Amino acid sequence: MPFVVGDVAGGEVVEFLPDRAGQVIVHAHPPGALGPWEGTAVLAASAAAAAVAGWLRLRRRDT
């Protein structure tokens, strides 16, 4: 997905996608807008959003 969004948005949005934010965590001095802690926060927020979306979908479907 980053290669699609990067071509459309010009690359500024790509840094905030979960896969790129996860890669930033392992670098001591990462290039770009996110640092290691910000990358962790973006990755955790996207995982939490996916878990909540799945829970809501399952709850709606099983009623």
C-alpha positions as CSV (number, residue, x, y, z in Angstrom):
1,M,0.0,0.0,0.0
2,P,2.8,2.6,0.6
3,F,3.8,2.5,-3.0
4,V,0.2,3.4,-4.1
5,V,-0.3,6.1,-1.5
6,G,3.2,7.5,-2.1
7,D,2.5,8.0,-5.8
8,V,-0.8,9.7,-5.1
9,A,0.0,11.8,-2.1
10,G,3.6,12.7,-2.9
11,G,5.2,10.7,-0.1
12,E,4.2,12.8,3.0
13,V,1.4,10.5,4.1
14,V,3.5,7.3,3.6
15,E,5.6,8.0,6.8
16,F,2.5,7.6,8.9
17,L,1.4,4.2,7.6
18,P,1.8,1.3,10.1
19,D,4.5,-0.5,8.1
20,R,6.7,2.5,7.8
21,A,6.1,3.6,11.4
22,G,7.1,0.1,12.5
23,Q,10.4,0.3,10.6
24,V,11.2,3.6,12.3
25,I,11.2,1.9,15.7
26,V,14.4,-0.1,15.0
27,H,16.5,2.9,13.9
28,A,18.5,5.0,16.4
29,H,18.3,8.2,14.2
30,P,15.5,7.7,11.7
31,P,15.0,10.0,8.8
32,G,11.7,11.7,8.5
33,A,9.0,13.1,10.8
34,L,8.6,10.2,13.2
35,G,11.0,9.2,15.9
36,P,11.0,5.8,17.6
37,W,8.4,6.6,20.2
38,E,6.1,8.3,17.7
39,G,6.5,5.3,15.4
40,T,5.5,3.0,18.3
41,A,2.5,5.2,19.0
42,V,1.3,5.1,15.3
43,L,1.8,1.3,15.2
44,A,0.0,0.7,18.4
45,A,-2.9,3.0,17.4
46,S,-3.3,1.2,14.1
47,A,-3.3,-2.2,15.8
48,A,-5.9,-0.9,18.4
49,A,-8.1,0.5,15.6
50,A,-8.0,-2.8,13.8
51,A,-8.9,-4.7,16.9
52,V,-11.8,-2.4,17.8
53,A,-13.1,-2.6,14.2
54,G,-12.9,-6.4,14.2
55,W,-14.7,-6.5,17.6
56,L,-17.4,-4.2,16.4
57,R,-17.9,-6.1,13.2
58,L,-18.1,-9.4,15.1
59,R,-20.5,-8.0,17.7
60,R,-22.8,-6.7,15.0
61,R,-22.7,-9.8,13.0
62,D,-23.3,-12.3,15.8
63,T,-26.4,-10.6,17.3
